[in-house]
Amino acid sequence: MKYLRLAIIGFGTVGQGFAELLAARQDWIRHDFGLEVTLVSVANARDGFIYHQTGLDIPMLLELAASRRPLTEHPGVTHWANTLEGLTTADADVLAEATGTNLHDAEPGISHIRTALARGMHVITANKGPGALAAEELFALAHQHGVELRMESTVMAGTPILSTISEGMAGAQISAIRGILNGTTNYILSAMASGRDYNDVLVEAQAQGYAEADPTADVEGYDALAKILILSSLVFGRSLKPGDVYRQGITAITREQVQRAVANGQRIKLIASIVSHPGEARLEAKVAPVELPLSDPLARVDGVTNAITIHSDTLPEVTIIGPGAGRLQTGQGLLADLLAIAKTS
Ligand SMILES: NC(=O)c1ccc[n+]([C@@H]2O[C@H](COP(=O)([O-])OP(=O)(O)OC[C@H]3O[C@@H](n4cnc5c(N)ncnc54)[C@H](OP(=O)(O)O)[C@@H]3O)[C@@H](O)[C@H]2O)c1
């Protein structure tokens, strides 16, 4: 039996979804993977960082979070008001980082990840900021300390994109990646293809929880851009800066344009793409609305669903379609990363 002590920082939608999966699959993980995972620490912004040497009771934590009671009500915990102080003092083998994405300076997640890696902890994360802005630095730090950094759920949640490319397609020379990497904009464009107005659909998407109250990150293409930055580092080994990526959102797209595309047997989709031109060091990276013929597999991906097509020499076109968000869907990405680390550590 292998034993891993886990800390979760960020106990919102994703952190709780991941904890719920761990609790529900504990026996199965023990039996099929020979792995015993003990959740020793949890942190959120409101309550700070809690630690229990022999393990926290996950159902109790989920209950406290659901009833908006402080996590410090869990019996027998040591508490730090400051997350970084707790992380530097309490011991764990793996940090799951699930605080909010910040594309300006990647804080607070990047400090959590740097601290954990420097302490010799493996890190798994759903937070797009650190991977988008500092992948090279963080992978170097992980390497220096002999630990792993994995971020499957940063691109298409638990749908296995990064592991499919790095492990399943190992040895294939990848020339391009094109994807629908943002569910909110795809939901809006799909509804506009059936004749709806941008503003009406946006309000509906907000009411259904598919779009944030401030939808800028989605509709202006910043969320898809973050994923492009992660893919360029992880797939092509090249760190791009946000300014290196051409970005256009969907706010200027009219219902008439979408309807005209439909009448011509096409669909307008917000496509995030990276193309590597042979013999050129430069990558061409873009987020922009594109008219696609219905013969393109991405044209038929509707609603909040995400998809990615990978072009390579040995496998000319591989398309993966799946969820790009959600509590358990994103938790699944963290779980797969945790199990991958358990295999090799
Ligand atoms: N939701 C999805 O479907 C999805 C999919 C893929 C990737 N992601 C990424 O996953 C991450 C988490 O998303 P989410 O939907 O779970 O967000 P969320 O519900 O807003 O949760 C964020 C959590 O981070 C905590 N937090 C913020 N600052 C902190 C600090 N300094 N120390 C400790 N905890 C801190 C918050 O505490 P409070 O609870 O006290 O506010 C909250 O618990 C984001 O980076 C997001 O982009 C999400």
PDBQT file of the ligand as one rigid body, heavy atoms in Angstrom, charges set to zero:
ROOT
HETATM    1  N1  LIG A 401     -15.337  25.638 -11.763  1.00  0.00    +0.000 N 
HETATM    2  C1  LIG A 401     -14.916  24.974 -12.827  1.00  0.00    +0.000 C 
HETATM    3  O1  LIG A 401     -15.682  24.297 -13.502  1.00  0.00    +0.000 OA
HETATM    4  C2  LIG A 401     -13.450  25.027 -13.210  1.00  0.00    +0.000 A 
HETATM    5  C3  LIG A 401     -13.004  24.281 -14.314  1.00  0.00    +0.000 A 
HETATM    6  C4  LIG A 401     -11.631  24.276 -14.639  1.00  0.00    +0.000 A 
HETATM    7  C5  LIG A 401     -10.752  25.044 -13.873  1.00  0.00    +0.000 A 
HETATM    8  N2  LIG A 401     -11.241  25.792 -12.837  1.00  0.00    +0.000 N 
HETATM    9  C6  LIG A 401     -10.286  26.583 -12.047  1.00  0.00    +0.000 C 
HETATM   10  O2  LIG A 401     -10.218  26.015 -10.755  1.00  0.00    +0.000 OA
HETATM   11  C7  LIG A 401      -9.991  27.034  -9.786  1.00  0.00    +0.000 C 
HETATM   12  C8  LIG A 401     -11.079  26.964  -8.718  1.00  0.00    +0.000 C 
HETATM   13  O3  LIG A 401     -12.323  27.219  -9.327  1.00  0.00    +0.000 OA
HETATM   14  P1  LIG A 401     -13.685  27.235  -8.479  1.00  0.00    +0.000 P 
HETATM   15  O4  LIG A 401     -14.786  27.251  -9.456  1.00  0.00    +0.000 OA
HETATM   16  O5  LIG A 401     -13.618  26.178  -7.426  1.00  0.00    +0.000 OA
HETATM   17  O6  LIG A 401     -13.563  28.663  -7.779  1.00  0.00    +0.000 OA
HETATM   18  P2  LIG A 401     -14.266  29.126  -6.408  1.00  0.00    +0.000 P 
HETATM   19  O7  LIG A 401     -15.522  28.348  -6.186  1.00  0.00    +0.000 OA
HETATM   20  O8  LIG A 401     -14.314  30.605  -6.454  1.00  0.00    +0.000 OA
HETATM   21  O9  LIG A 401     -13.224  28.667  -5.283  1.00  0.00    +0.000 OA
HETATM   22  C9  LIG A 401     -12.013  29.319  -5.056  1.00  0.00    +0.000 C 
HETATM   23  C10 LIG A 401     -11.561  28.965  -3.660  1.00  0.00    +0.000 C 
HETATM   24  O10 LIG A 401     -10.287  29.551  -3.418  1.00  0.00    +0.000 OA
HETATM   25  C11 LIG A 401     -10.314  30.064  -2.074  1.00  0.00    +0.000 C 
HETATM   26  N3  LIG A 401      -9.243  31.037  -1.898  1.00  0.00    +0.000 N 
HETATM   27  C12 LIG A 401      -9.075  32.250  -2.471  1.00  0.00    +0.000 A 
HETATM   28  N4  LIG A 401      -7.942  32.838  -1.977  1.00  0.00    +0.000 NA
HETATM   29  C13 LIG A 401      -7.415  31.964  -1.091  1.00  0.00    +0.000 A 
HETATM   30  C14 LIG A 401      -6.272  31.987  -0.255  1.00  0.00    +0.000 A 
HETATM   31  N5  LIG A 401      -5.408  33.014  -0.237  1.00  0.00    +0.000 N 
HETATM   32  N6  LIG A 401      -6.036  30.913   0.542  1.00  0.00    +0.000 NA
HETATM   33  C15 LIG A 401      -6.874  29.865   0.541  1.00  0.00    +0.000 A 
HETATM   34  N7  LIG A 401      -7.959  29.779  -0.223  1.00  0.00    +0.000 NA
HETATM   35  C16 LIG A 401      -8.231  30.827  -1.038  1.00  0.00    +0.000 A 
HETATM   36  C17 LIG A 401     -11.722  30.623  -1.920  1.00  0.00    +0.000 C 
HETATM   37  O11 LIG A 401     -12.014  30.825  -0.552  1.00  0.00    +0.000 OA
HETATM   38  P3  LIG A 401     -13.500  31.294  -0.061  1.00  0.00    +0.000 P 
HETATM   39  O12 LIG A 401     -14.352  30.054  -0.222  1.00  0.00    +0.000 OA
HETATM   40  O13 LIG A 401     -13.303  31.647   1.366  1.00  0.00    +0.000 OA
HETATM   41  O14 LIG A 401     -13.873  32.423  -0.941  1.00  0.00    +0.000 OA
HETATM   42  C18 LIG A 401     -12.505  29.474  -2.541  1.00  0.00    +0.000 C 
HETATM   43  O15 LIG A 401     -12.687  28.441  -1.597  1.00  0.00    +0.000 OA
HETATM   44  C19 LIG A 401      -9.997  28.362 -10.556  1.00  0.00    +0.000 C 
HETATM   45  O16 LIG A 401      -8.666  28.757 -10.778  1.00  0.00    +0.000 OA
HETATM   46  C20 LIG A 401     -10.716  28.024 -11.850  1.00  0.00    +0.000 C 
HETATM   47  O17 LIG A 401     -10.294  28.833 -12.941  1.00  0.00    +0.000 OA
HETATM   48  C21 LIG A 401     -12.555  25.788 -12.486  1.00  0.00    +0.000 A 
ENDROOT
TORSDOF 0
